Amino acid sequence: MSNESIDNKNTGLFIERLTYDTGRITRFLNVLTENVPDILSGIGILFAIFLIDKTSFLIVLFSIIIRTCIENKRATKVNVKDRDYRLKKEKNNALISEITHGIKDIKMLNSENNFLDELTRRVKDIRDTNYVKQDVDRKYIFARNILNDFFVLLLTLFLTYEVINNMLSVALALVVMNYQISIPNFIVAIGGLIDRIKDFNLSVERAFLIHDDESFAKEHFGNIHLKKVKGDFVFDKVNFAYDSSLVLKEMSFNIKAKEVVAFVGKSGSGKTTIFNLICKMYDVNDGVISLDGYNINDLDKDSIRGNITVISQNPYIFNMSLRDNFKIVKKGLKEKEIIEACKMACIDEFINTLPNKYDTIIGEGGVNLSGGQKQRIAIARALIQNTGIILFDEATSALDNETEKEIKKAIDNLKKDHTILIIAHRLSTIINSDRILVVDDGKIVGDGKHSDLLRNNMLYKKLYESESFEK
């Protein structure tokens, strides 16, 4: 699924549709079998009544048609309410997910009560919607039961008339009445079948909407496969916009394999967008991005993402042991490979101070680690993954000077064997890069080494002097 689709949808939608709705679909056949025996039994009873007395059969058949229409209308209205109920559950699940991930910020903002009030309001809204759905169901069931009694009375009066006028024996009349007792179960079974079908259709519609609807656009890749890339990149007059806001404007530059290239610029200038496009998280509006001479639109997914590692400002560390965090990156990983990668990432020494060393469970999202420790673990994972291209997205922006030195040392260990692209918040971390590209308003306005840009590029000089002044 494309990132545009994910950006525009809430997490509750995916949780609800990929768990609850798919669960309803898989249970359909099992639940369906509950209604089939009663329906088959009802058909047999109708046939028996037809053989005994055709007029009684017509009365019973007419009653079944009327009550089935009532059941269909009930199921349709309940289905409409159920659709609204599920949409509200999606939004509530999204809020719960956001509260879970943002609990620390919520506490720091002293907003626990505000979020609790909002969650309570949504839960009450879901409860009320469910109550309305059940109320509609109860009203139609009440009407169905009244109709059942009415048709029983009508059939009783008609059979009495036939017995009095010797048109039917008492014994056969009693048989028909005895059969009539099972008709309500037949109607309930039909109603249940209609419920199941409508519920199944709604669940399928909601679940497969993720796959089929245009608002859930799919990612598209080519068929060319590159097992190992060199790391040559070319941006040729690339335009890109989020919705209608143009972010990159006729952007052109090239990067040679094994270069260390940094991107600097003011916030919002388009630096992170460049990385997103390199990883094909989004498709360009115009222009071409090439990797090793191939248009990335012609390459398959593994050729792009299997050869690129992104280390962000806050990399996600999984809630498992450190060793398992590394093993999940590469099958058949040896202990020697883990230790070597961690040494190069300058994190081995810290790991060996932990009570259980590499077997230490570090909590969901790496909650028990500092920012610098998480980034060095992410660098170790990159080394284990052994991709030819490594992207550092603001990797040192929130670190203290000592930790920053460790990260710089880890990056130095990656040089010569990898193409390294760095988005830098602190210019001090990238002054030794092979090249520095200055980005402003979606365009490259400077390209060169640190010393050259200080002399020839006013924006870079201003950014560098501003940082120096802050220090």
N, C-alpha and C positions, 0 to 999 in steps of 0.2 A: 504494500500500500504506500502511496506517495506521502511525503511529509506534509504537503499542502492539506491533504485530507486529515492527517493526524493533528495538525495545527488547529484546524477548524472544528474538531470534534472534541467532546469531553471524554475523559477516561471512563466515566460511568457507563457511557454508551457501549464501549467495547466490552467492559466487564459484564454488563447485563445481557448483551446479545450473544456473547461467546460462552456464557455459562448457563444462565437461566433459559434463554430461548432455545439454545441447542439441546439443553436437557429436556425441554418440553417436546422437541422433535423426536428425540431418541425414545421417549416413553410412549409415543403415539400408538405404536402397534400393540404394546402390552396393555394399555388402557382400553384400546379398541376391542380387544377380546372380551372385555367385561360386558359389553353391550350386544355382541353378536348372538350369544345363545338366546337371550330374551327376544331378539328380533326374529330369529328363526322359529322360535316357539310361537310367537305371535302370528307369523305367516301360516304356520300349521293350524292354529286355532281358527283363523279366518277361513281357511279351506274347509275345515270341518263344519263351521257354521253355514257356509255356502251349500254344502251337501245336505244339511238338515233343513234349512229354510232360507230361500233366496232373498225374500223380503227383509228378514232380519239381518241377513248379510249386508244388504244395501244400507240399512240404518247404521250398522256397526262401521261399515266402510266409510260412510259419510262422516260419522263422528271422528274416525281416525284422521281423515283428511283435514277436518276443521282443527282438531287438536294439534296435528303436525304443523299446520300453518302458524298456530299460536307459538309452538315450540321454536319454529324457525325465526319468528319475529323476536322472541325472547333471546335466543342465542345471538342474533344479530346485534341487538341493543347492548347486551352484556359484552359482546366482543368490542364494540365501540368504546365502552367504558374501560374495558381491560387495556385497550391501546393507550388511553390517556394515563391509566394507572402505571403501565410499564414505562412510559416516557418520564413520568415524575420520579419513578424509582431510579432511572438512569441518572437524572440530575442530582438526586440525593446521594447516590453512590459516588458521583464525581466529587461532591462536597466532602464526603467522608475521606476519600482518597487524598484530597488537598489538605484536609485537617491533619491526616496522618503524616504526610510528608512535610508539612509546614508547622508542626507543633511547636518547635523551638521558637520560630518567629512569632507565632501567635502568643506564646508566653512572654516574649520580650516586649511585644506591643501591648501586653496586659489586656488582650482581647478575648480571653477564654469565654467570658459570659456572652459577648456579642455573637461568637460563633455557636455557642450552645443554644442561644435563642434562635438563631437562623436554622440550625439543625432541628430544633424542636418544632419550629414552624413548618418545615418541610415534611417532617414525619407526620405531623397532624394533617397536613394536606394530603399525604398519601393515604392515611387512615380514612379520611373523609371520602376520598375518591373511591377507595375500596368499599366503603359503606354504601355509597351511591350505587356501585355496581351490584352489590348484594341485595340492595333494596329493589332494584329493577328485577332481579332474578326472583325475589320472593313474591312480588306483585304478579308476575306472569305465572308462577307456580300456583298461586292462589286462584287465579282465573282458570287455569287448567283443571284444578281440582273441582271447581264449581261446574265446569263443563262436564267433567266425568260424572258427577252426581246427576246432572240434567239428562245426559244420554242414558244413564242407567234407568232413570225414571221413565224416560221415553220408551226404551226397549221393554221395560216391565209392563207398561200400559199396552203396548202393541202385542206382546206375547199373551197377555191376559185376554185381549180381544180375540186373538186367534184360537185360544183354548175354548172360550165361551162359544164361539161359532164353529167349533169342531174342525177348524182348519189345521190344528196342530195338537198332538197329544200332550198331556201334562208332562210325561216323562221327557219328551224331546224339548219341551219348553224349559224344563229345569236344566237340561243339558246345555242349552244355549245360554241360559243365565249363569250357569257354572263357568262356561267358557268366557263369558263377559267379565268375570272377576279378574281374569288375567290380562284383559285389554289395557288397563292403566299401566301395568308393567311394560307392556309393548310400547306405549306412548312415551314413557319415561326413557326406555332404551333408545327410541328414535331420537328423542331430545338430547340424550347423552351423546349419541353418535354425531348429531349436528354440532353440539358443543365441541367435541373432540376435533372434528374436521375444521371448524372455524378457528379453534385454538391452534391447530397444526398449521393452517394457512397463514395466520398472523405471525407465528413463530418463524416459519420459513421465510416470510416476507421480510421480517426484521433482521434475521440472521444473514440472509443472502443479499440484502441491500448493501451490506459491507462489500460484497463481492461484485455485485452487478450495477449498482447505482452510480451515475456519473459524479455525484458529490463525493463518492469514495473512489477517487481516481487511483489507478494502479501504477506502480513503477514499471518503466519500460527499459529493457536492456537489449543489447545486440547479441550476436551469435559468435563473435570472434573471441577466442580465449587466449590469454597470455599467461603462461604459468609463472613466469618471473619477469617483472618489468625493470627497466633501467632507471626510470624516474625523470625522463624529459617531459616537461609540460609546456604547452603553448596556449595562451589565451589570444584569440583573434577576433577583435571587434565584438566583444561579448556584451550584450545587454541583458539585464535581469531585473524583474520587478516582483515585489511581494504585493499581491493584489494589483492595485493600480499605481503603487508608489515605486518609481524607478530607482533602483539602488546602484546598479553598475551601468555605466554609460560608455559604450564603445571601448571597453577596456581591452588593452592589448599588452602582453608581456610574455617572456619565455624564461624557463628555468631549465638549466642543464642538470643531468644526472650527477648525483653525489655533491651537489652544491648545498650550502647552508644559506638560505634566503630568509630574510625577515621582512615582515609587513608592519609598517607603522602608520599612524594617522589618528585623527580625532575620533571619538566615539561616534558610531553611526556612519562612518565613511565608507564601509563596505568590506572591511577586512574579514570578518567571520563569514560573510556571504561567499567570499572567494573560496574558503575552505569547504563550505557546504556544496558548492558547485564542483569542486575537485573530486569530492566523494560521491557526486551525483545524488545528493540528497534532494536536489531540485534540478529541473531542466532549464536551460537557458532560453530566453525569449528569442534572441538573435545571436548570430556569431557561432564560433566553434571553439571547443576546448579539446585539445589533443593530448594524448598520453603515449609517449614513444612513437609518435607519428600517426597514431590511430585516433579518429574521432571517438570520444568516450561513449557517444550514443551507439557506436557499432560494437563496443566491447560488452562481454557478459558481466554479470555482477561480481563473480569471483576475481576477474581480471582487475577490477577497480578496487573493491573493498577488501579483497583478499590480499592485496598488496599495499594497503594504506592503513596505518594506525594513527588514531587521533587521541592526543592527550590533552584533556580540557583543564580548565581552572579547577574544577571539582570533579575528578573522575569517580565513577561509581565502583566501589569495591563490594563484592558479594558477601552475604552473611554465611561464610564458611571459613574453614581454616585458610591461612595464608598459602599453604602448599596447594590446597584445592583451588584457590584463586588462580594459581599459575597453571595447574593441570587442566583446568577447564578451557584454556586457550589452545592447548596442543595435545593431541592424543599420544600416548606412549612416551610422555615426557620423563626424562631421567633426572634423578636427584642432582647429578653433577651439572646439568643444564640450568636447573633452578638456581643453584648457588652461584654459578658464574654470572648469570643474568643479574642477580641481586647485588653482586659485588660491583658490577659495572654501573648499576643504577644507584650505588652508594646507599643501599638500604640493608645489606646483609648484617652489618654491625648492629644496627638497631634491632633487627629480628632476633638476633642471638641474645639480646638482653631480656626478651620476653619469657615468661614462665615456661611456656610450652614451645618456645621457638617457632619453627615453621608450622607447627600444629595448633597454634593459637587461633581461636575463633575471634574475629575482629568486629563482629556486629554488623547489622544491616547498614549498607552504604558506607562501611568503614567508620562507624560512629566513634570508635575508640581510638582513631588515628588522627594526627594533625593533618593540615592541608598539605604540607611538604612531604610527609610520610606517604600519604595517598598518591601523590604525584610520582614519587620515586617507585612505588609499587606498580603504578601504571606504566612507568618507563621500563621496569623489569618485564612486565607482561609484553610490552612492545618488542623487547629484545628476544623474548621466547617465541613470540609470533613470527619474528624475523621477516618483517615486511620491508620492502625496499624503500618505502616512503613513510616518513613520520611527520605528523603535523602537531605542533604545539600551539594550542589556542589559549592565549593569556595564561600560560602555565605558571608564571612566577608573580603575577600581579598582586596577590594577597599574602606574600610570604615575607618573613623577616630576612634581614641581610645574610645571616648565617645559613639559613635554609636555602636562600637563593643561590649562594655559592655552591652548595651541594648539588642543586639542580643543574647549575651551569657545568659543574664537573661531570655530571651524568650525561649531559648533552654532548660535551666534548668527547666522551667515550664512544658516542654514536657516529662521530664524523668519519668521513672517508668511506664508510661502508653503506651509508644511507643518504638518500635525498631528504634533507630536513628543512621544513618550512615552519617559521615561527611568527605568530602574532604577538607583538611585544607591547606591553603596557609600560614596562620599565626599559628605557632605551639602553641603560647600562648593561642589560643582559645580552644585547645583540650587537654591540659595537664591533665585535670581532667576526661578524658574519661575512661570508664571501660577498654578499650583496644585500643592500637594504632597499626595498621598494616603498616609496612614500605614497600613501593613498589619501585622496581628498575628494569628497563629493562623488564617489563612484568612479574615479579616474586615477591612473598612475601619473603622479606629477613629479616624481623623482626616482632615480635608479642609480645606485652607485655604492661605494664604500662609505663608511662613517665619516672619514676625514674629508672626502670629496663633497659629501652632502652638506657638511657643516659650512663649507666655503660657498657652495653653489645653490643650495636650496633653502630659501627663507623659512618655509613651513617646518622643515626638519630642524633647522637651527632654533626656531622658536620653541618647538616641542622639547628639544634637548636642554635648552637654557631654562625653560620653565621647570623641568624636572630637577635640574641642578640647583635652582633657586629654592625649590621645596626641601631639598636635602640640607 
